[in-house]
Amino acid sequence: MSLDGPFQTTARLILASASPRRRILLQDLGLAFETIEAQIEEQPHVGETARDFVLRAACDKARAVSRQHVSSWVLAADTVVVHDSRILGKPEDAAQALSVLLSLAGKKHLVHTAFCLENANDQVSVGRIVTTEVWFSPFSKDIAASYVATGEPLDKAGAYGIQGCGGFLVEKINGSYSNVVGLPMAEVLRELLRYKVAAPRQG
């Protein structure tokens, strides 16, 4: 993968995610990487907070891939939407997507994204959580149903994609925009630079 952008990878990097949104965020920086989806069970444990769950899930993904690629740097992430202390995952169907959207209309919710950077040989494991506050504008059931009919909400935590047409639902945010998309880029890049996995592109 050869890309133009302000940064370049200086070590083998694997993105342990099938998310096209996370791939695009890294590609936009100019980074070259491989993609290997981690196969783990993504369910919160009894009594586990949303923040604890999302960090554990991200680190479990990174470790699952890192065990098979011990000399590579592995980046994994997980995102959850939380409203009234309830984790809103990806909807199971259109009816659930509609219900989730209506529960968020005119209200604030939180988006937690955790990421984990692992290198088994170097015994490095770094986990971080970033939280963004998101306010939805008030909207009617007809508007929510029309959005659900596009199909976009069905593979998104919280049943919406801020980077897609679902952006019209969002009235304002407090915090990282890319965190809501699925990867807090300022914080991720800081760790990639710190461990010399990435560097500013020369020339």
PLY file of the C-alpha trace (Angstrom):
ply
format ascii 1.0
element vertex 203
property float x
property float y
property float z
element edge 202
property int vertex1
property int vertex2
end_header
0.00 0.00 0.00
1.62 3.24 -1.15
-0.20 6.39 -0.12
0.32 10.12 -0.07
-0.10 11.83 3.26
1.79 13.66 5.99
3.05 10.48 7.68
4.61 7.15 6.76
4.93 3.85 8.58
8.42 2.90 9.72
7.55 -0.58 10.99
5.10 -3.29 10.02
1.64 -2.20 11.17
-1.48 -4.35 11.33
-4.95 -2.91 11.87
-6.91 -5.57 13.77
-10.28 -4.40 12.49
-12.61 -4.92 9.55
-14.02 -1.40 9.92
-13.79 0.51 6.64
-14.00 3.77 8.59
-10.88 2.98 10.62
-9.03 1.97 7.46
-9.88 5.28 5.81
-8.74 7.29 8.84
-5.31 5.62 8.78
-5.03 5.82 5.00
-5.75 9.54 5.10
-2.61 9.98 7.20
-0.60 8.21 4.50
0.12 5.14 6.61
0.72 1.72 5.07
-0.75 -1.21 7.00
-2.28 -4.64 6.69
-5.76 -5.51 7.90
-6.46 -8.65 9.89
-9.82 -8.92 11.64
-9.61 -10.19 15.20
-12.03 -12.96 16.11
-13.14 -12.38 19.69
-16.38 -12.41 21.64
-17.52 -8.80 22.08
-19.94 -8.92 24.98
-19.69 -7.01 28.27
-19.20 -9.05 31.41
-21.74 -8.85 34.22
-21.16 -5.63 36.16
-18.56 -4.35 33.69
-18.75 -0.61 32.97
-18.89 0.66 29.40
-15.38 2.11 29.70
-13.94 -1.12 31.13
-15.68 -3.17 28.45
-14.53 -1.08 25.49
-10.91 -1.06 26.69
-10.93 -4.81 27.32
-12.44 -5.47 23.90
-9.82 -3.34 22.12
-6.95 -5.00 23.99
-8.38 -8.50 23.44
-8.49 -7.79 19.70
-4.91 -6.52 19.65
-3.59 -9.48 21.63
-5.43 -12.03 19.53
-3.69 -10.78 16.38
-0.38 -9.97 18.07
0.00 -13.58 19.22
0.09 -14.63 15.56
2.34 -11.75 14.40
4.76 -11.26 17.26
7.19 -8.93 15.48
4.50 -6.59 14.13
2.79 -3.60 15.69
-0.92 -4.30 16.06
-3.53 -1.57 16.44
-7.05 -2.47 17.51
-10.03 -0.40 18.60
-13.57 -0.71 19.84
-16.35 1.87 20.04
-19.50 1.96 22.15
-22.32 4.46 22.41
-23.71 4.98 25.91
-27.01 6.58 26.91
-28.42 6.54 30.44
-25.62 4.13 31.44
-26.76 1.67 28.77
-24.44 0.44 26.04
-25.98 0.80 22.59
-24.27 -1.60 20.23
-24.95 -2.30 16.59
-28.70 -2.82 16.05
-29.88 -6.31 15.23
-32.42 -5.10 12.67
-34.19 -2.03 11.32
-36.80 -2.03 14.10
-34.11 -1.92 16.77
-32.22 0.78 14.88
-35.36 2.91 14.83
-35.93 2.38 18.56
-32.33 3.36 19.39
-32.47 6.51 17.27
-35.73 7.66 18.83
-34.30 7.10 22.31
-31.42 9.47 21.43
-33.45 12.20 19.68
-32.96 15.61 21.30
-30.60 14.19 23.93
-26.92 13.81 24.77
-25.05 10.53 24.61
-21.43 9.48 25.04
-19.16 7.77 22.55
-16.26 5.83 24.08
-13.56 4.55 21.76
-10.68 2.54 23.17
-7.61 1.62 21.20
-4.74 -0.69 21.98
-1.27 -0.79 20.42
0.62 -4.05 20.91
3.99 -5.52 20.02
4.59 -8.96 21.50
8.34 -9.11 20.87
8.94 -5.66 22.37
6.50 -6.39 25.23
4.58 -3.19 24.55
0.86 -2.91 25.29
-0.68 0.55 25.38
-4.41 1.08 25.92
-6.27 4.39 25.87
-9.92 5.46 26.10
-11.26 8.67 24.55
-14.77 9.98 25.19
-16.81 12.39 23.07
-20.14 13.94 24.05
-22.69 14.01 21.22
-26.01 15.85 21.15
-28.73 14.84 18.69
-31.19 17.40 17.42
-34.88 16.62 18.00
-36.34 14.66 15.09
-39.55 12.83 14.32
-40.19 9.11 13.89
-40.69 9.67 10.14
-37.24 11.23 9.83
-35.63 8.42 11.84
-37.42 5.79 9.74
-36.30 7.47 6.54
-32.69 7.34 7.75
-33.00 3.69 8.81
-34.28 2.87 5.31
-30.91 3.93 3.87
-29.35 0.92 5.60
-26.52 3.01 7.05
-27.44 2.53 10.74
-27.41 -1.26 10.64
-23.66 -1.79 11.12
-22.99 1.18 13.39
-22.83 1.39 17.17
-25.69 3.60 18.29
-27.40 3.10 14.91
-25.83 6.09 13.15
-22.75 7.13 11.22
-21.60 10.68 11.89
-19.33 10.58 8.84
-22.17 9.52 6.55
-25.62 10.90 5.93
-26.35 10.30 9.61
-24.38 13.44 10.34
-27.61 15.41 9.95
-28.79 13.96 13.27
-25.93 15.57 15.20
-26.52 19.05 16.61
-23.13 19.41 18.32
-20.24 17.47 19.80
-17.77 18.08 22.60
-14.50 16.29 21.95
-12.88 14.34 19.13
-14.85 13.96 15.90
-12.72 11.06 14.65
-13.38 9.32 17.96
-17.06 9.15 17.02
-16.13 7.79 13.60
-14.18 5.01 15.32
-10.57 6.03 16.01
-9.31 9.04 18.03
-6.62 10.06 15.57
-4.70 12.60 17.67
-4.22 10.07 20.46
-3.49 7.14 18.13
-0.93 9.11 16.16
0.76 10.24 19.37
1.41 6.59 20.32
2.49 5.59 16.79
5.04 8.41 16.80
6.14 7.66 20.36
6.99 4.06 19.51
8.42 4.98 16.10
5.79 3.01 14.21
5.12 6.16 12.17
7.08 9.27 11.29
6.53 12.49 9.35
6.91 11.86 5.64
10.22 13.14 4.26
10.28 14.94 0.93
0 1
1 2
2 3
3 4
4 5
5 6
6 7
7 8
8 9
9 10
10 11
11 12
12 13
13 14
14 15
15 16
16 17
17 18
18 19
19 20
20 21
21 22
22 23
23 24
24 25
25 26
26 27
27 28
28 29
29 30
30 31
31 32
32 33
33 34
34 35
35 36
36 37
37 38
38 39
39 40
40 41
41 42
42 43
43 44
44 45
45 46
46 47
47 48
48 49
49 50
50 51
51 52
52 53
53 54
54 55
55 56
56 57
57 58
58 59
59 60
60 61
61 62
62 63
63 64
64 65
65 66
66 67
67 68
68 69
69 70
70 71
71 72
72 73
73 74
74 75
75 76
76 77
77 78
78 79
79 80
80 81
81 82
82 83
83 84
84 85
85 86
86 87
87 88
88 89
89 90
90 91
91 92
92 93
93 94
94 95
95 96
96 97
97 98
98 99
99 100
100 101
101 102
102 103
103 104
104 105
105 106
106 107
107 108
108 109
109 110
110 111
111 112
112 113
113 114
114 115
115 116
116 117
117 118
118 119
119 120
120 121
121 122
122 123
123 124
124 125
125 126
126 127
127 128
128 129
129 130
130 131
131 132
132 133
133 134
134 135
135 136
136 137
137 138
138 139
139 140
140 141
141 142
142 143
143 144
144 145
145 146
146 147
147 148
148 149
149 150
150 151
151 152
152 153
153 154
154 155
155 156
156 157
157 158
158 159
159 160
160 161
161 162
162 163
163 164
164 165
165 166
166 167
167 168
168 169
169 170
170 171
171 172
172 173
173 174
174 175
175 176
176 177
177 178
178 179
179 180
180 181
181 182
182 183
183 184
184 185
185 186
186 187
187 188
188 189
189 190
190 191
191 192
192 193
193 194
194 195
195 196
196 197
197 198
198 199
199 200
200 201
201 202
